Amino acid sequence: MQLVKKVKIYPTEAQKNTLWSLSNLCRLVYNFALAERKDAYADTGKGVSYKKQQNNLPALKKHYPHYTAVYSKVLQMALRTLDANYQSFFALRRNKYEKGLHTSLHNTGNVSRFVGFLAYKAERLGKTLIEIDERNTTKTCCACGKRHDMPLWKREMICDCGNSLDRDRNSAVNIMARFLSQNALWTSYQHFADNMRKTGLSIDRCSYEAPSERVV
């Protein structure tokens, strides 16, 4: 058995001021490093590693000499804490999306049964139920048609063509365009494309297909 002995330290006023100063410098390093990570992700879509930020510490001390008062290992610990918090944050987000995906897959059977029920009711009423294949509507840019890698955690479609749109809205536009291109007249599709263009979003009119029945 190991006994723990608590020791209370009573620093002098000068020591208190020094500790507060060192603590503030560590806080600033943490915040600077956090801002660097956020800016890098916003500009390039990629993060900044702990190793890179650690390697930048000598340059930081050279540019801001007052940081030389803090031991390198103390500043490294601030960066390690940030890195650990970052990893935990993204792990938590990934967990939530994976749980959402599991729930979605679990409900797939229910959705299929619901579609079957609608088809049955539509047939009895003499109506037509049109099924639109939504595969890759989230991954495909609704403006130019380029296919992207869109993991669940990525919530915005950002394309080289300049299109920047929430992934669900991007998917909704693709589904509507797919429906109109396959089941409507050219004028209806053209009208939809023109309306989208008025909002600042252009849709390739060349993607129009001859109407074809996809009935269930």
Secondary structure as the mmCIF struct_conf table of DSSP 4:
data_model
#
loop_
_struct_conf.conf_type_id
_struct_conf.id
_struct_conf.beg_label_comp_id
_struct_conf.beg_label_asym_id
_struct_conf.beg_label_seq_id
_struct_conf.end_label_comp_id
_struct_conf.end_label_asym_id
_struct_conf.end_label_seq_id
HELX_RH_AL_P HELX_RH_AL_P1 GLU A 13 THR A 44
BEND BEND1 GLY A 45 GLY A 45
HELX_RH_AL_P HELX_RH_AL_P2 TYR A 50 ASN A 55
TURN_TY1_P TURN_TY1_P1 ASN A 56 ASN A 56
HELX_RH_AL_P HELX_RH_AL_P3 LEU A 57 HIS A 63
BEND BEND2 TYR A 64 TYR A 64
HELX_RH_3T_P HELX_RH_3T_P1 PRO A 65 ALA A 69
BEND BEND3 VAL A 70 VAL A 70
HELX_RH_AL_P HELX_RH_AL_P4 SER A 72 ARG A 124
TURN_TY1_P TURN_TY1_P2 LEU A 125 GLY A 126
HELX_LH_PP_P HELX_LH_PP_P1 LEU A 129 LEU A 129
STRN STRN1 ILE A 130 ILE A 130
HELX_LH_PP_P HELX_LH_PP_P2 GLU A 131 GLU A 131
TURN_TY1_P TURN_TY1_P3 ARG A 135 LYS A 139
STRN STRN2 THR A 140 THR A 140
TURN_TY1_P TURN_TY1_P4 CYS A 142 CYS A 144
STRN STRN3 ARG A 147 ARG A 147
TURN_TY1_P TURN_TY1_P5 LEU A 152 TRP A 153
STRN STRN4 GLU A 156 ILE A 158
TURN_TY1_P TURN_TY1_P6 ASP A 160 CYS A 161
BEND BEND4 GLY A 162 GLY A 162
STRN STRN5 SER A 164 ASP A 166
HELX_RH_AL_P HELX_RH_AL_P5 ARG A 167 ASN A 183
BEND BEND5 ALA A 184 ALA A 184
HELX_RH_AL_P HELX_RH_AL_P6 TRP A 186 LYS A 198
TURN_TY1_P TURN_TY1_P7 THR A 199 GLY A 200
HELX_RH_3T_P HELX_RH_3T_P2 ARG A 205 SER A 207
STRN STRN6 VAL A 215 VAL A 215
#
